[in-house]
Amino acid sequence: MIKTEKLDGGLIRSWSDLGVYIHGGFPEGDYEEAVDPVELGRTYTETDIPIATDDELTDSEALYVITDGEYGKEDEDDETE
Amino acid sequence: MKKFIDFYIEAVTHKSGGGGGYPEPTGSITITQNGTHDVKDKATAVVSVPNTYAAGDEGKVVENGALVSQTSQTITENGTYDTTTKNAVTVDVQGSGGDTLGEDIAGTLTEYENNDLTSARQYGLYSSNLTKIRMNALESIPTGFLQSSKVVEAYFPGAEKILANAFRATKLDPSKIDFSNVTSFVGNYQFGEVVWGGDGKVTFPKLETVGQYAFYGGGATVSRALKEIDLPKLKQTGSYMFYNQAGLTKATFGAIEAFPASNQAFNSCTGLKTVVITQDQTVATLGANVFTGSQGARNANIYVPDALYDQYAAATNWSTLATAGRLFKLSELPA
C-alpha cells in the first residue's frame, strides 16, 4: 500500500509499506520514496521491485571502514577483469 | 630497466598454447635466433615456465604444449636467456617479480614510458616506486595496476576503461594526469583513498559510467584532498561514489540523468557546498535523501539550468530542496 505523509512547506511524502519502489512522479520513474508539492496531486503505484540493499555496506565492510582497515573486509564484490 | 619492465608488463599476453598436460602459461615473450632477453638491470631474474609445471620440468621450454628443450631457469646479473637451439621460439614465461615488482626495483625506477603496449597485467606495478608513468597505447588500465604505488603523474591518453583499484591509495596530482579518453570505470575503488595533490580539482572529460566507491575518501587516516570534480559526461552517480570525501566542496555534472537514492553517492560529504548541473535537456531524477538527511550532502546548494528551474522546483524530491531554499538557477552561481 502506498503511504503518504504531509510535510511542512506544502509537500507530501509517498512510499510503499511493502518496501518496494513506487512508480510515478516527475521525471516519471521508480522511487524509494517521493516528496512532491501537495498541489500537484501526484500519485504513485507500487512496483514489484524490492528496495535494493546490495549497495549498502555489509557488516564486514562497515567494520573495515570504522576500524580503518584493521578488521573486516574492504570490499566484498570487487570486480576484476 | 626499461627492457625488464617492458617484459614484465608484457608478460601478461598469452601467445601460445599450453596443452599436453601443462596448464596455460601466464605469459610469453618471443626471442629470435640467437636472441637474448636482456635482464642486465636486475641482479637476478628468474625466467621460468609457470611454477605449476611438474617438478623437474621447471625452466624448460614448452611449445604448443610439448616440452621441446631445456633452458636455463635463473639468470644472474647481466646474464641472458639462451635460445640458440631454436630459429625462433615463443617461450612461455612468467616474471619473477610476481606482484612485488615494486619491491624488486625499489629506489631504481621512478619513471616509465611506453608507446606500444595495449594491455598489461593486473597489479603489474602495485606498490612500485614509480612517480611518473606514460603509456600511450594502453587501452584498459588493469585491476590494481598502480595501487599503493608512489605515482604522482599518470598519462594514459589511449585508455578507455579503468578497472578496480587501479590507482587506489596513490597521490596523484590532478594537473599531471591524462585520462582524457576514459569512458567507464569497471569495478570499484579506482581512485579510492587517493590523496590528491595540487589544487585537488579533478576532471574526467569523457567518463560516462562508474561502479562503486570510485572516489572513496577512505577511513580516518586518509586525507580527503579531493576538492572539486567535474564530470561532464557522467550519466548516473555510482554507489558510494564520493563516500567520506568530506573535503569535496564542488561537483559539476554535464550530462547527469539520475542521482539514485540507494547508491548514497555523497554519503558523508559534509563539506559539499555546490552541486552544478549543466545538462539542460531534461530534469534528472533524484532519489530521496541524496542531498538531505543525516547521510546525504545536506549542506549543498544545487544549481540547475535556468530554463529548467521551474520544472526542477516542482520535480519529485527536488521540491524539497526548492522549499528549503537550496535550489538555484545557474545564472545565480557565484563566480
Chai-1 contact restraints between the chains, C-beta under 6 A:
chainA,res_idxA,chainB,res_idxB,connection_type,confidence,min_distance_angstrom,max_distance_angstrom,comment,restraint_id
A,G9,B,T323,contact,1.0,0.0,6.0,A-B,restraint_1
A,G25,B,T316,contact,1.0,0.0,6.0,A-B,restraint_2
A,F26,B,A315,contact,1.0,0.0,6.0,A-B,restraint_3
A,F26,B,T316,contact,1.0,0.0,6.0,A-B,restraint_4
A,P27,B,V283,contact,1.0,0.0,6.0,A-B,restraint_5
A,P27,B,T285,contact,1.0,0.0,6.0,A-B,restraint_6
A,G29,B,T285,contact,1.0,0.0,6.0,A-B,restraint_7
A,E32,B,A261,contact,1.0,0.0,6.0,A-B,restraint_8
A,E33,B,A288,contact,1.0,0.0,6.0,A-B,restraint_9
A,A34,B,T316,contact,1.0,0.0,6.0,A-B,restraint_10
A,V35,B,N317,contact,1.0,0.0,6.0,A-B,restraint_11
A,V35,B,T320,contact,1.0,0.0,6.0,A-B,restraint_12
A,D36,B,T316,contact,1.0,0.0,6.0,A-B,restraint_13
A,D36,B,S319,contact,1.0,0.0,6.0,A-B,restraint_14
A,P37,B,A314,contact,1.0,0.0,6.0,A-B,restraint_15
A,P37,B,S319,contact,1.0,0.0,6.0,A-B,restraint_16
A,A52,B,S262,contact,1.0,0.0,6.0,A-B,restraint_17
A,D55,B,S239,contact,1.0,0.0,6.0,A-B,restraint_18
A,D55,B,S262,contact,1.0,0.0,6.0,A-B,restraint_19
A,D55,B,N263,contact,1.0,0.0,6.0,A-B,restraint_20
A,V65,B,G219,contact,1.0,0.0,6.0,A-B,restraint_21
A,D68,B,G219,contact,1.0,0.0,6.0,A-B,restraint_22
A,D68,B,A220,contact,1.0,0.0,6.0,A-B,restraint_23
A,D68,B,T221,contact,1.0,0.0,6.0,A-B,restraint_24
A,D75,B,N188,contact,1.0,0.0,6.0,A-B,restraint_25
A,D78,B,A164,contact,1.0,0.0,6.0,A-B,restraint_26
A,D78,B,G187,contact,1.0,0.0,6.0,A-B,restraint_27
A,D78,B,N188,contact,1.0,0.0,6.0,A-B,restraint_28
A,E79,B,A164,contact,1.0,0.0,6.0,A-B,restraint_29
A,E79,B,G187,contact,1.0,0.0,6.0,A-B,restraint_30
A,T80,B,T143,contact,1.0,0.0,6.0,A-B,restraint_31
A,T80,B,A164,contact,1.0,0.0,6.0,A-B,restraint_32
A,E81,B,L163,contact,1.0,0.0,6.0,A-B,restraint_33
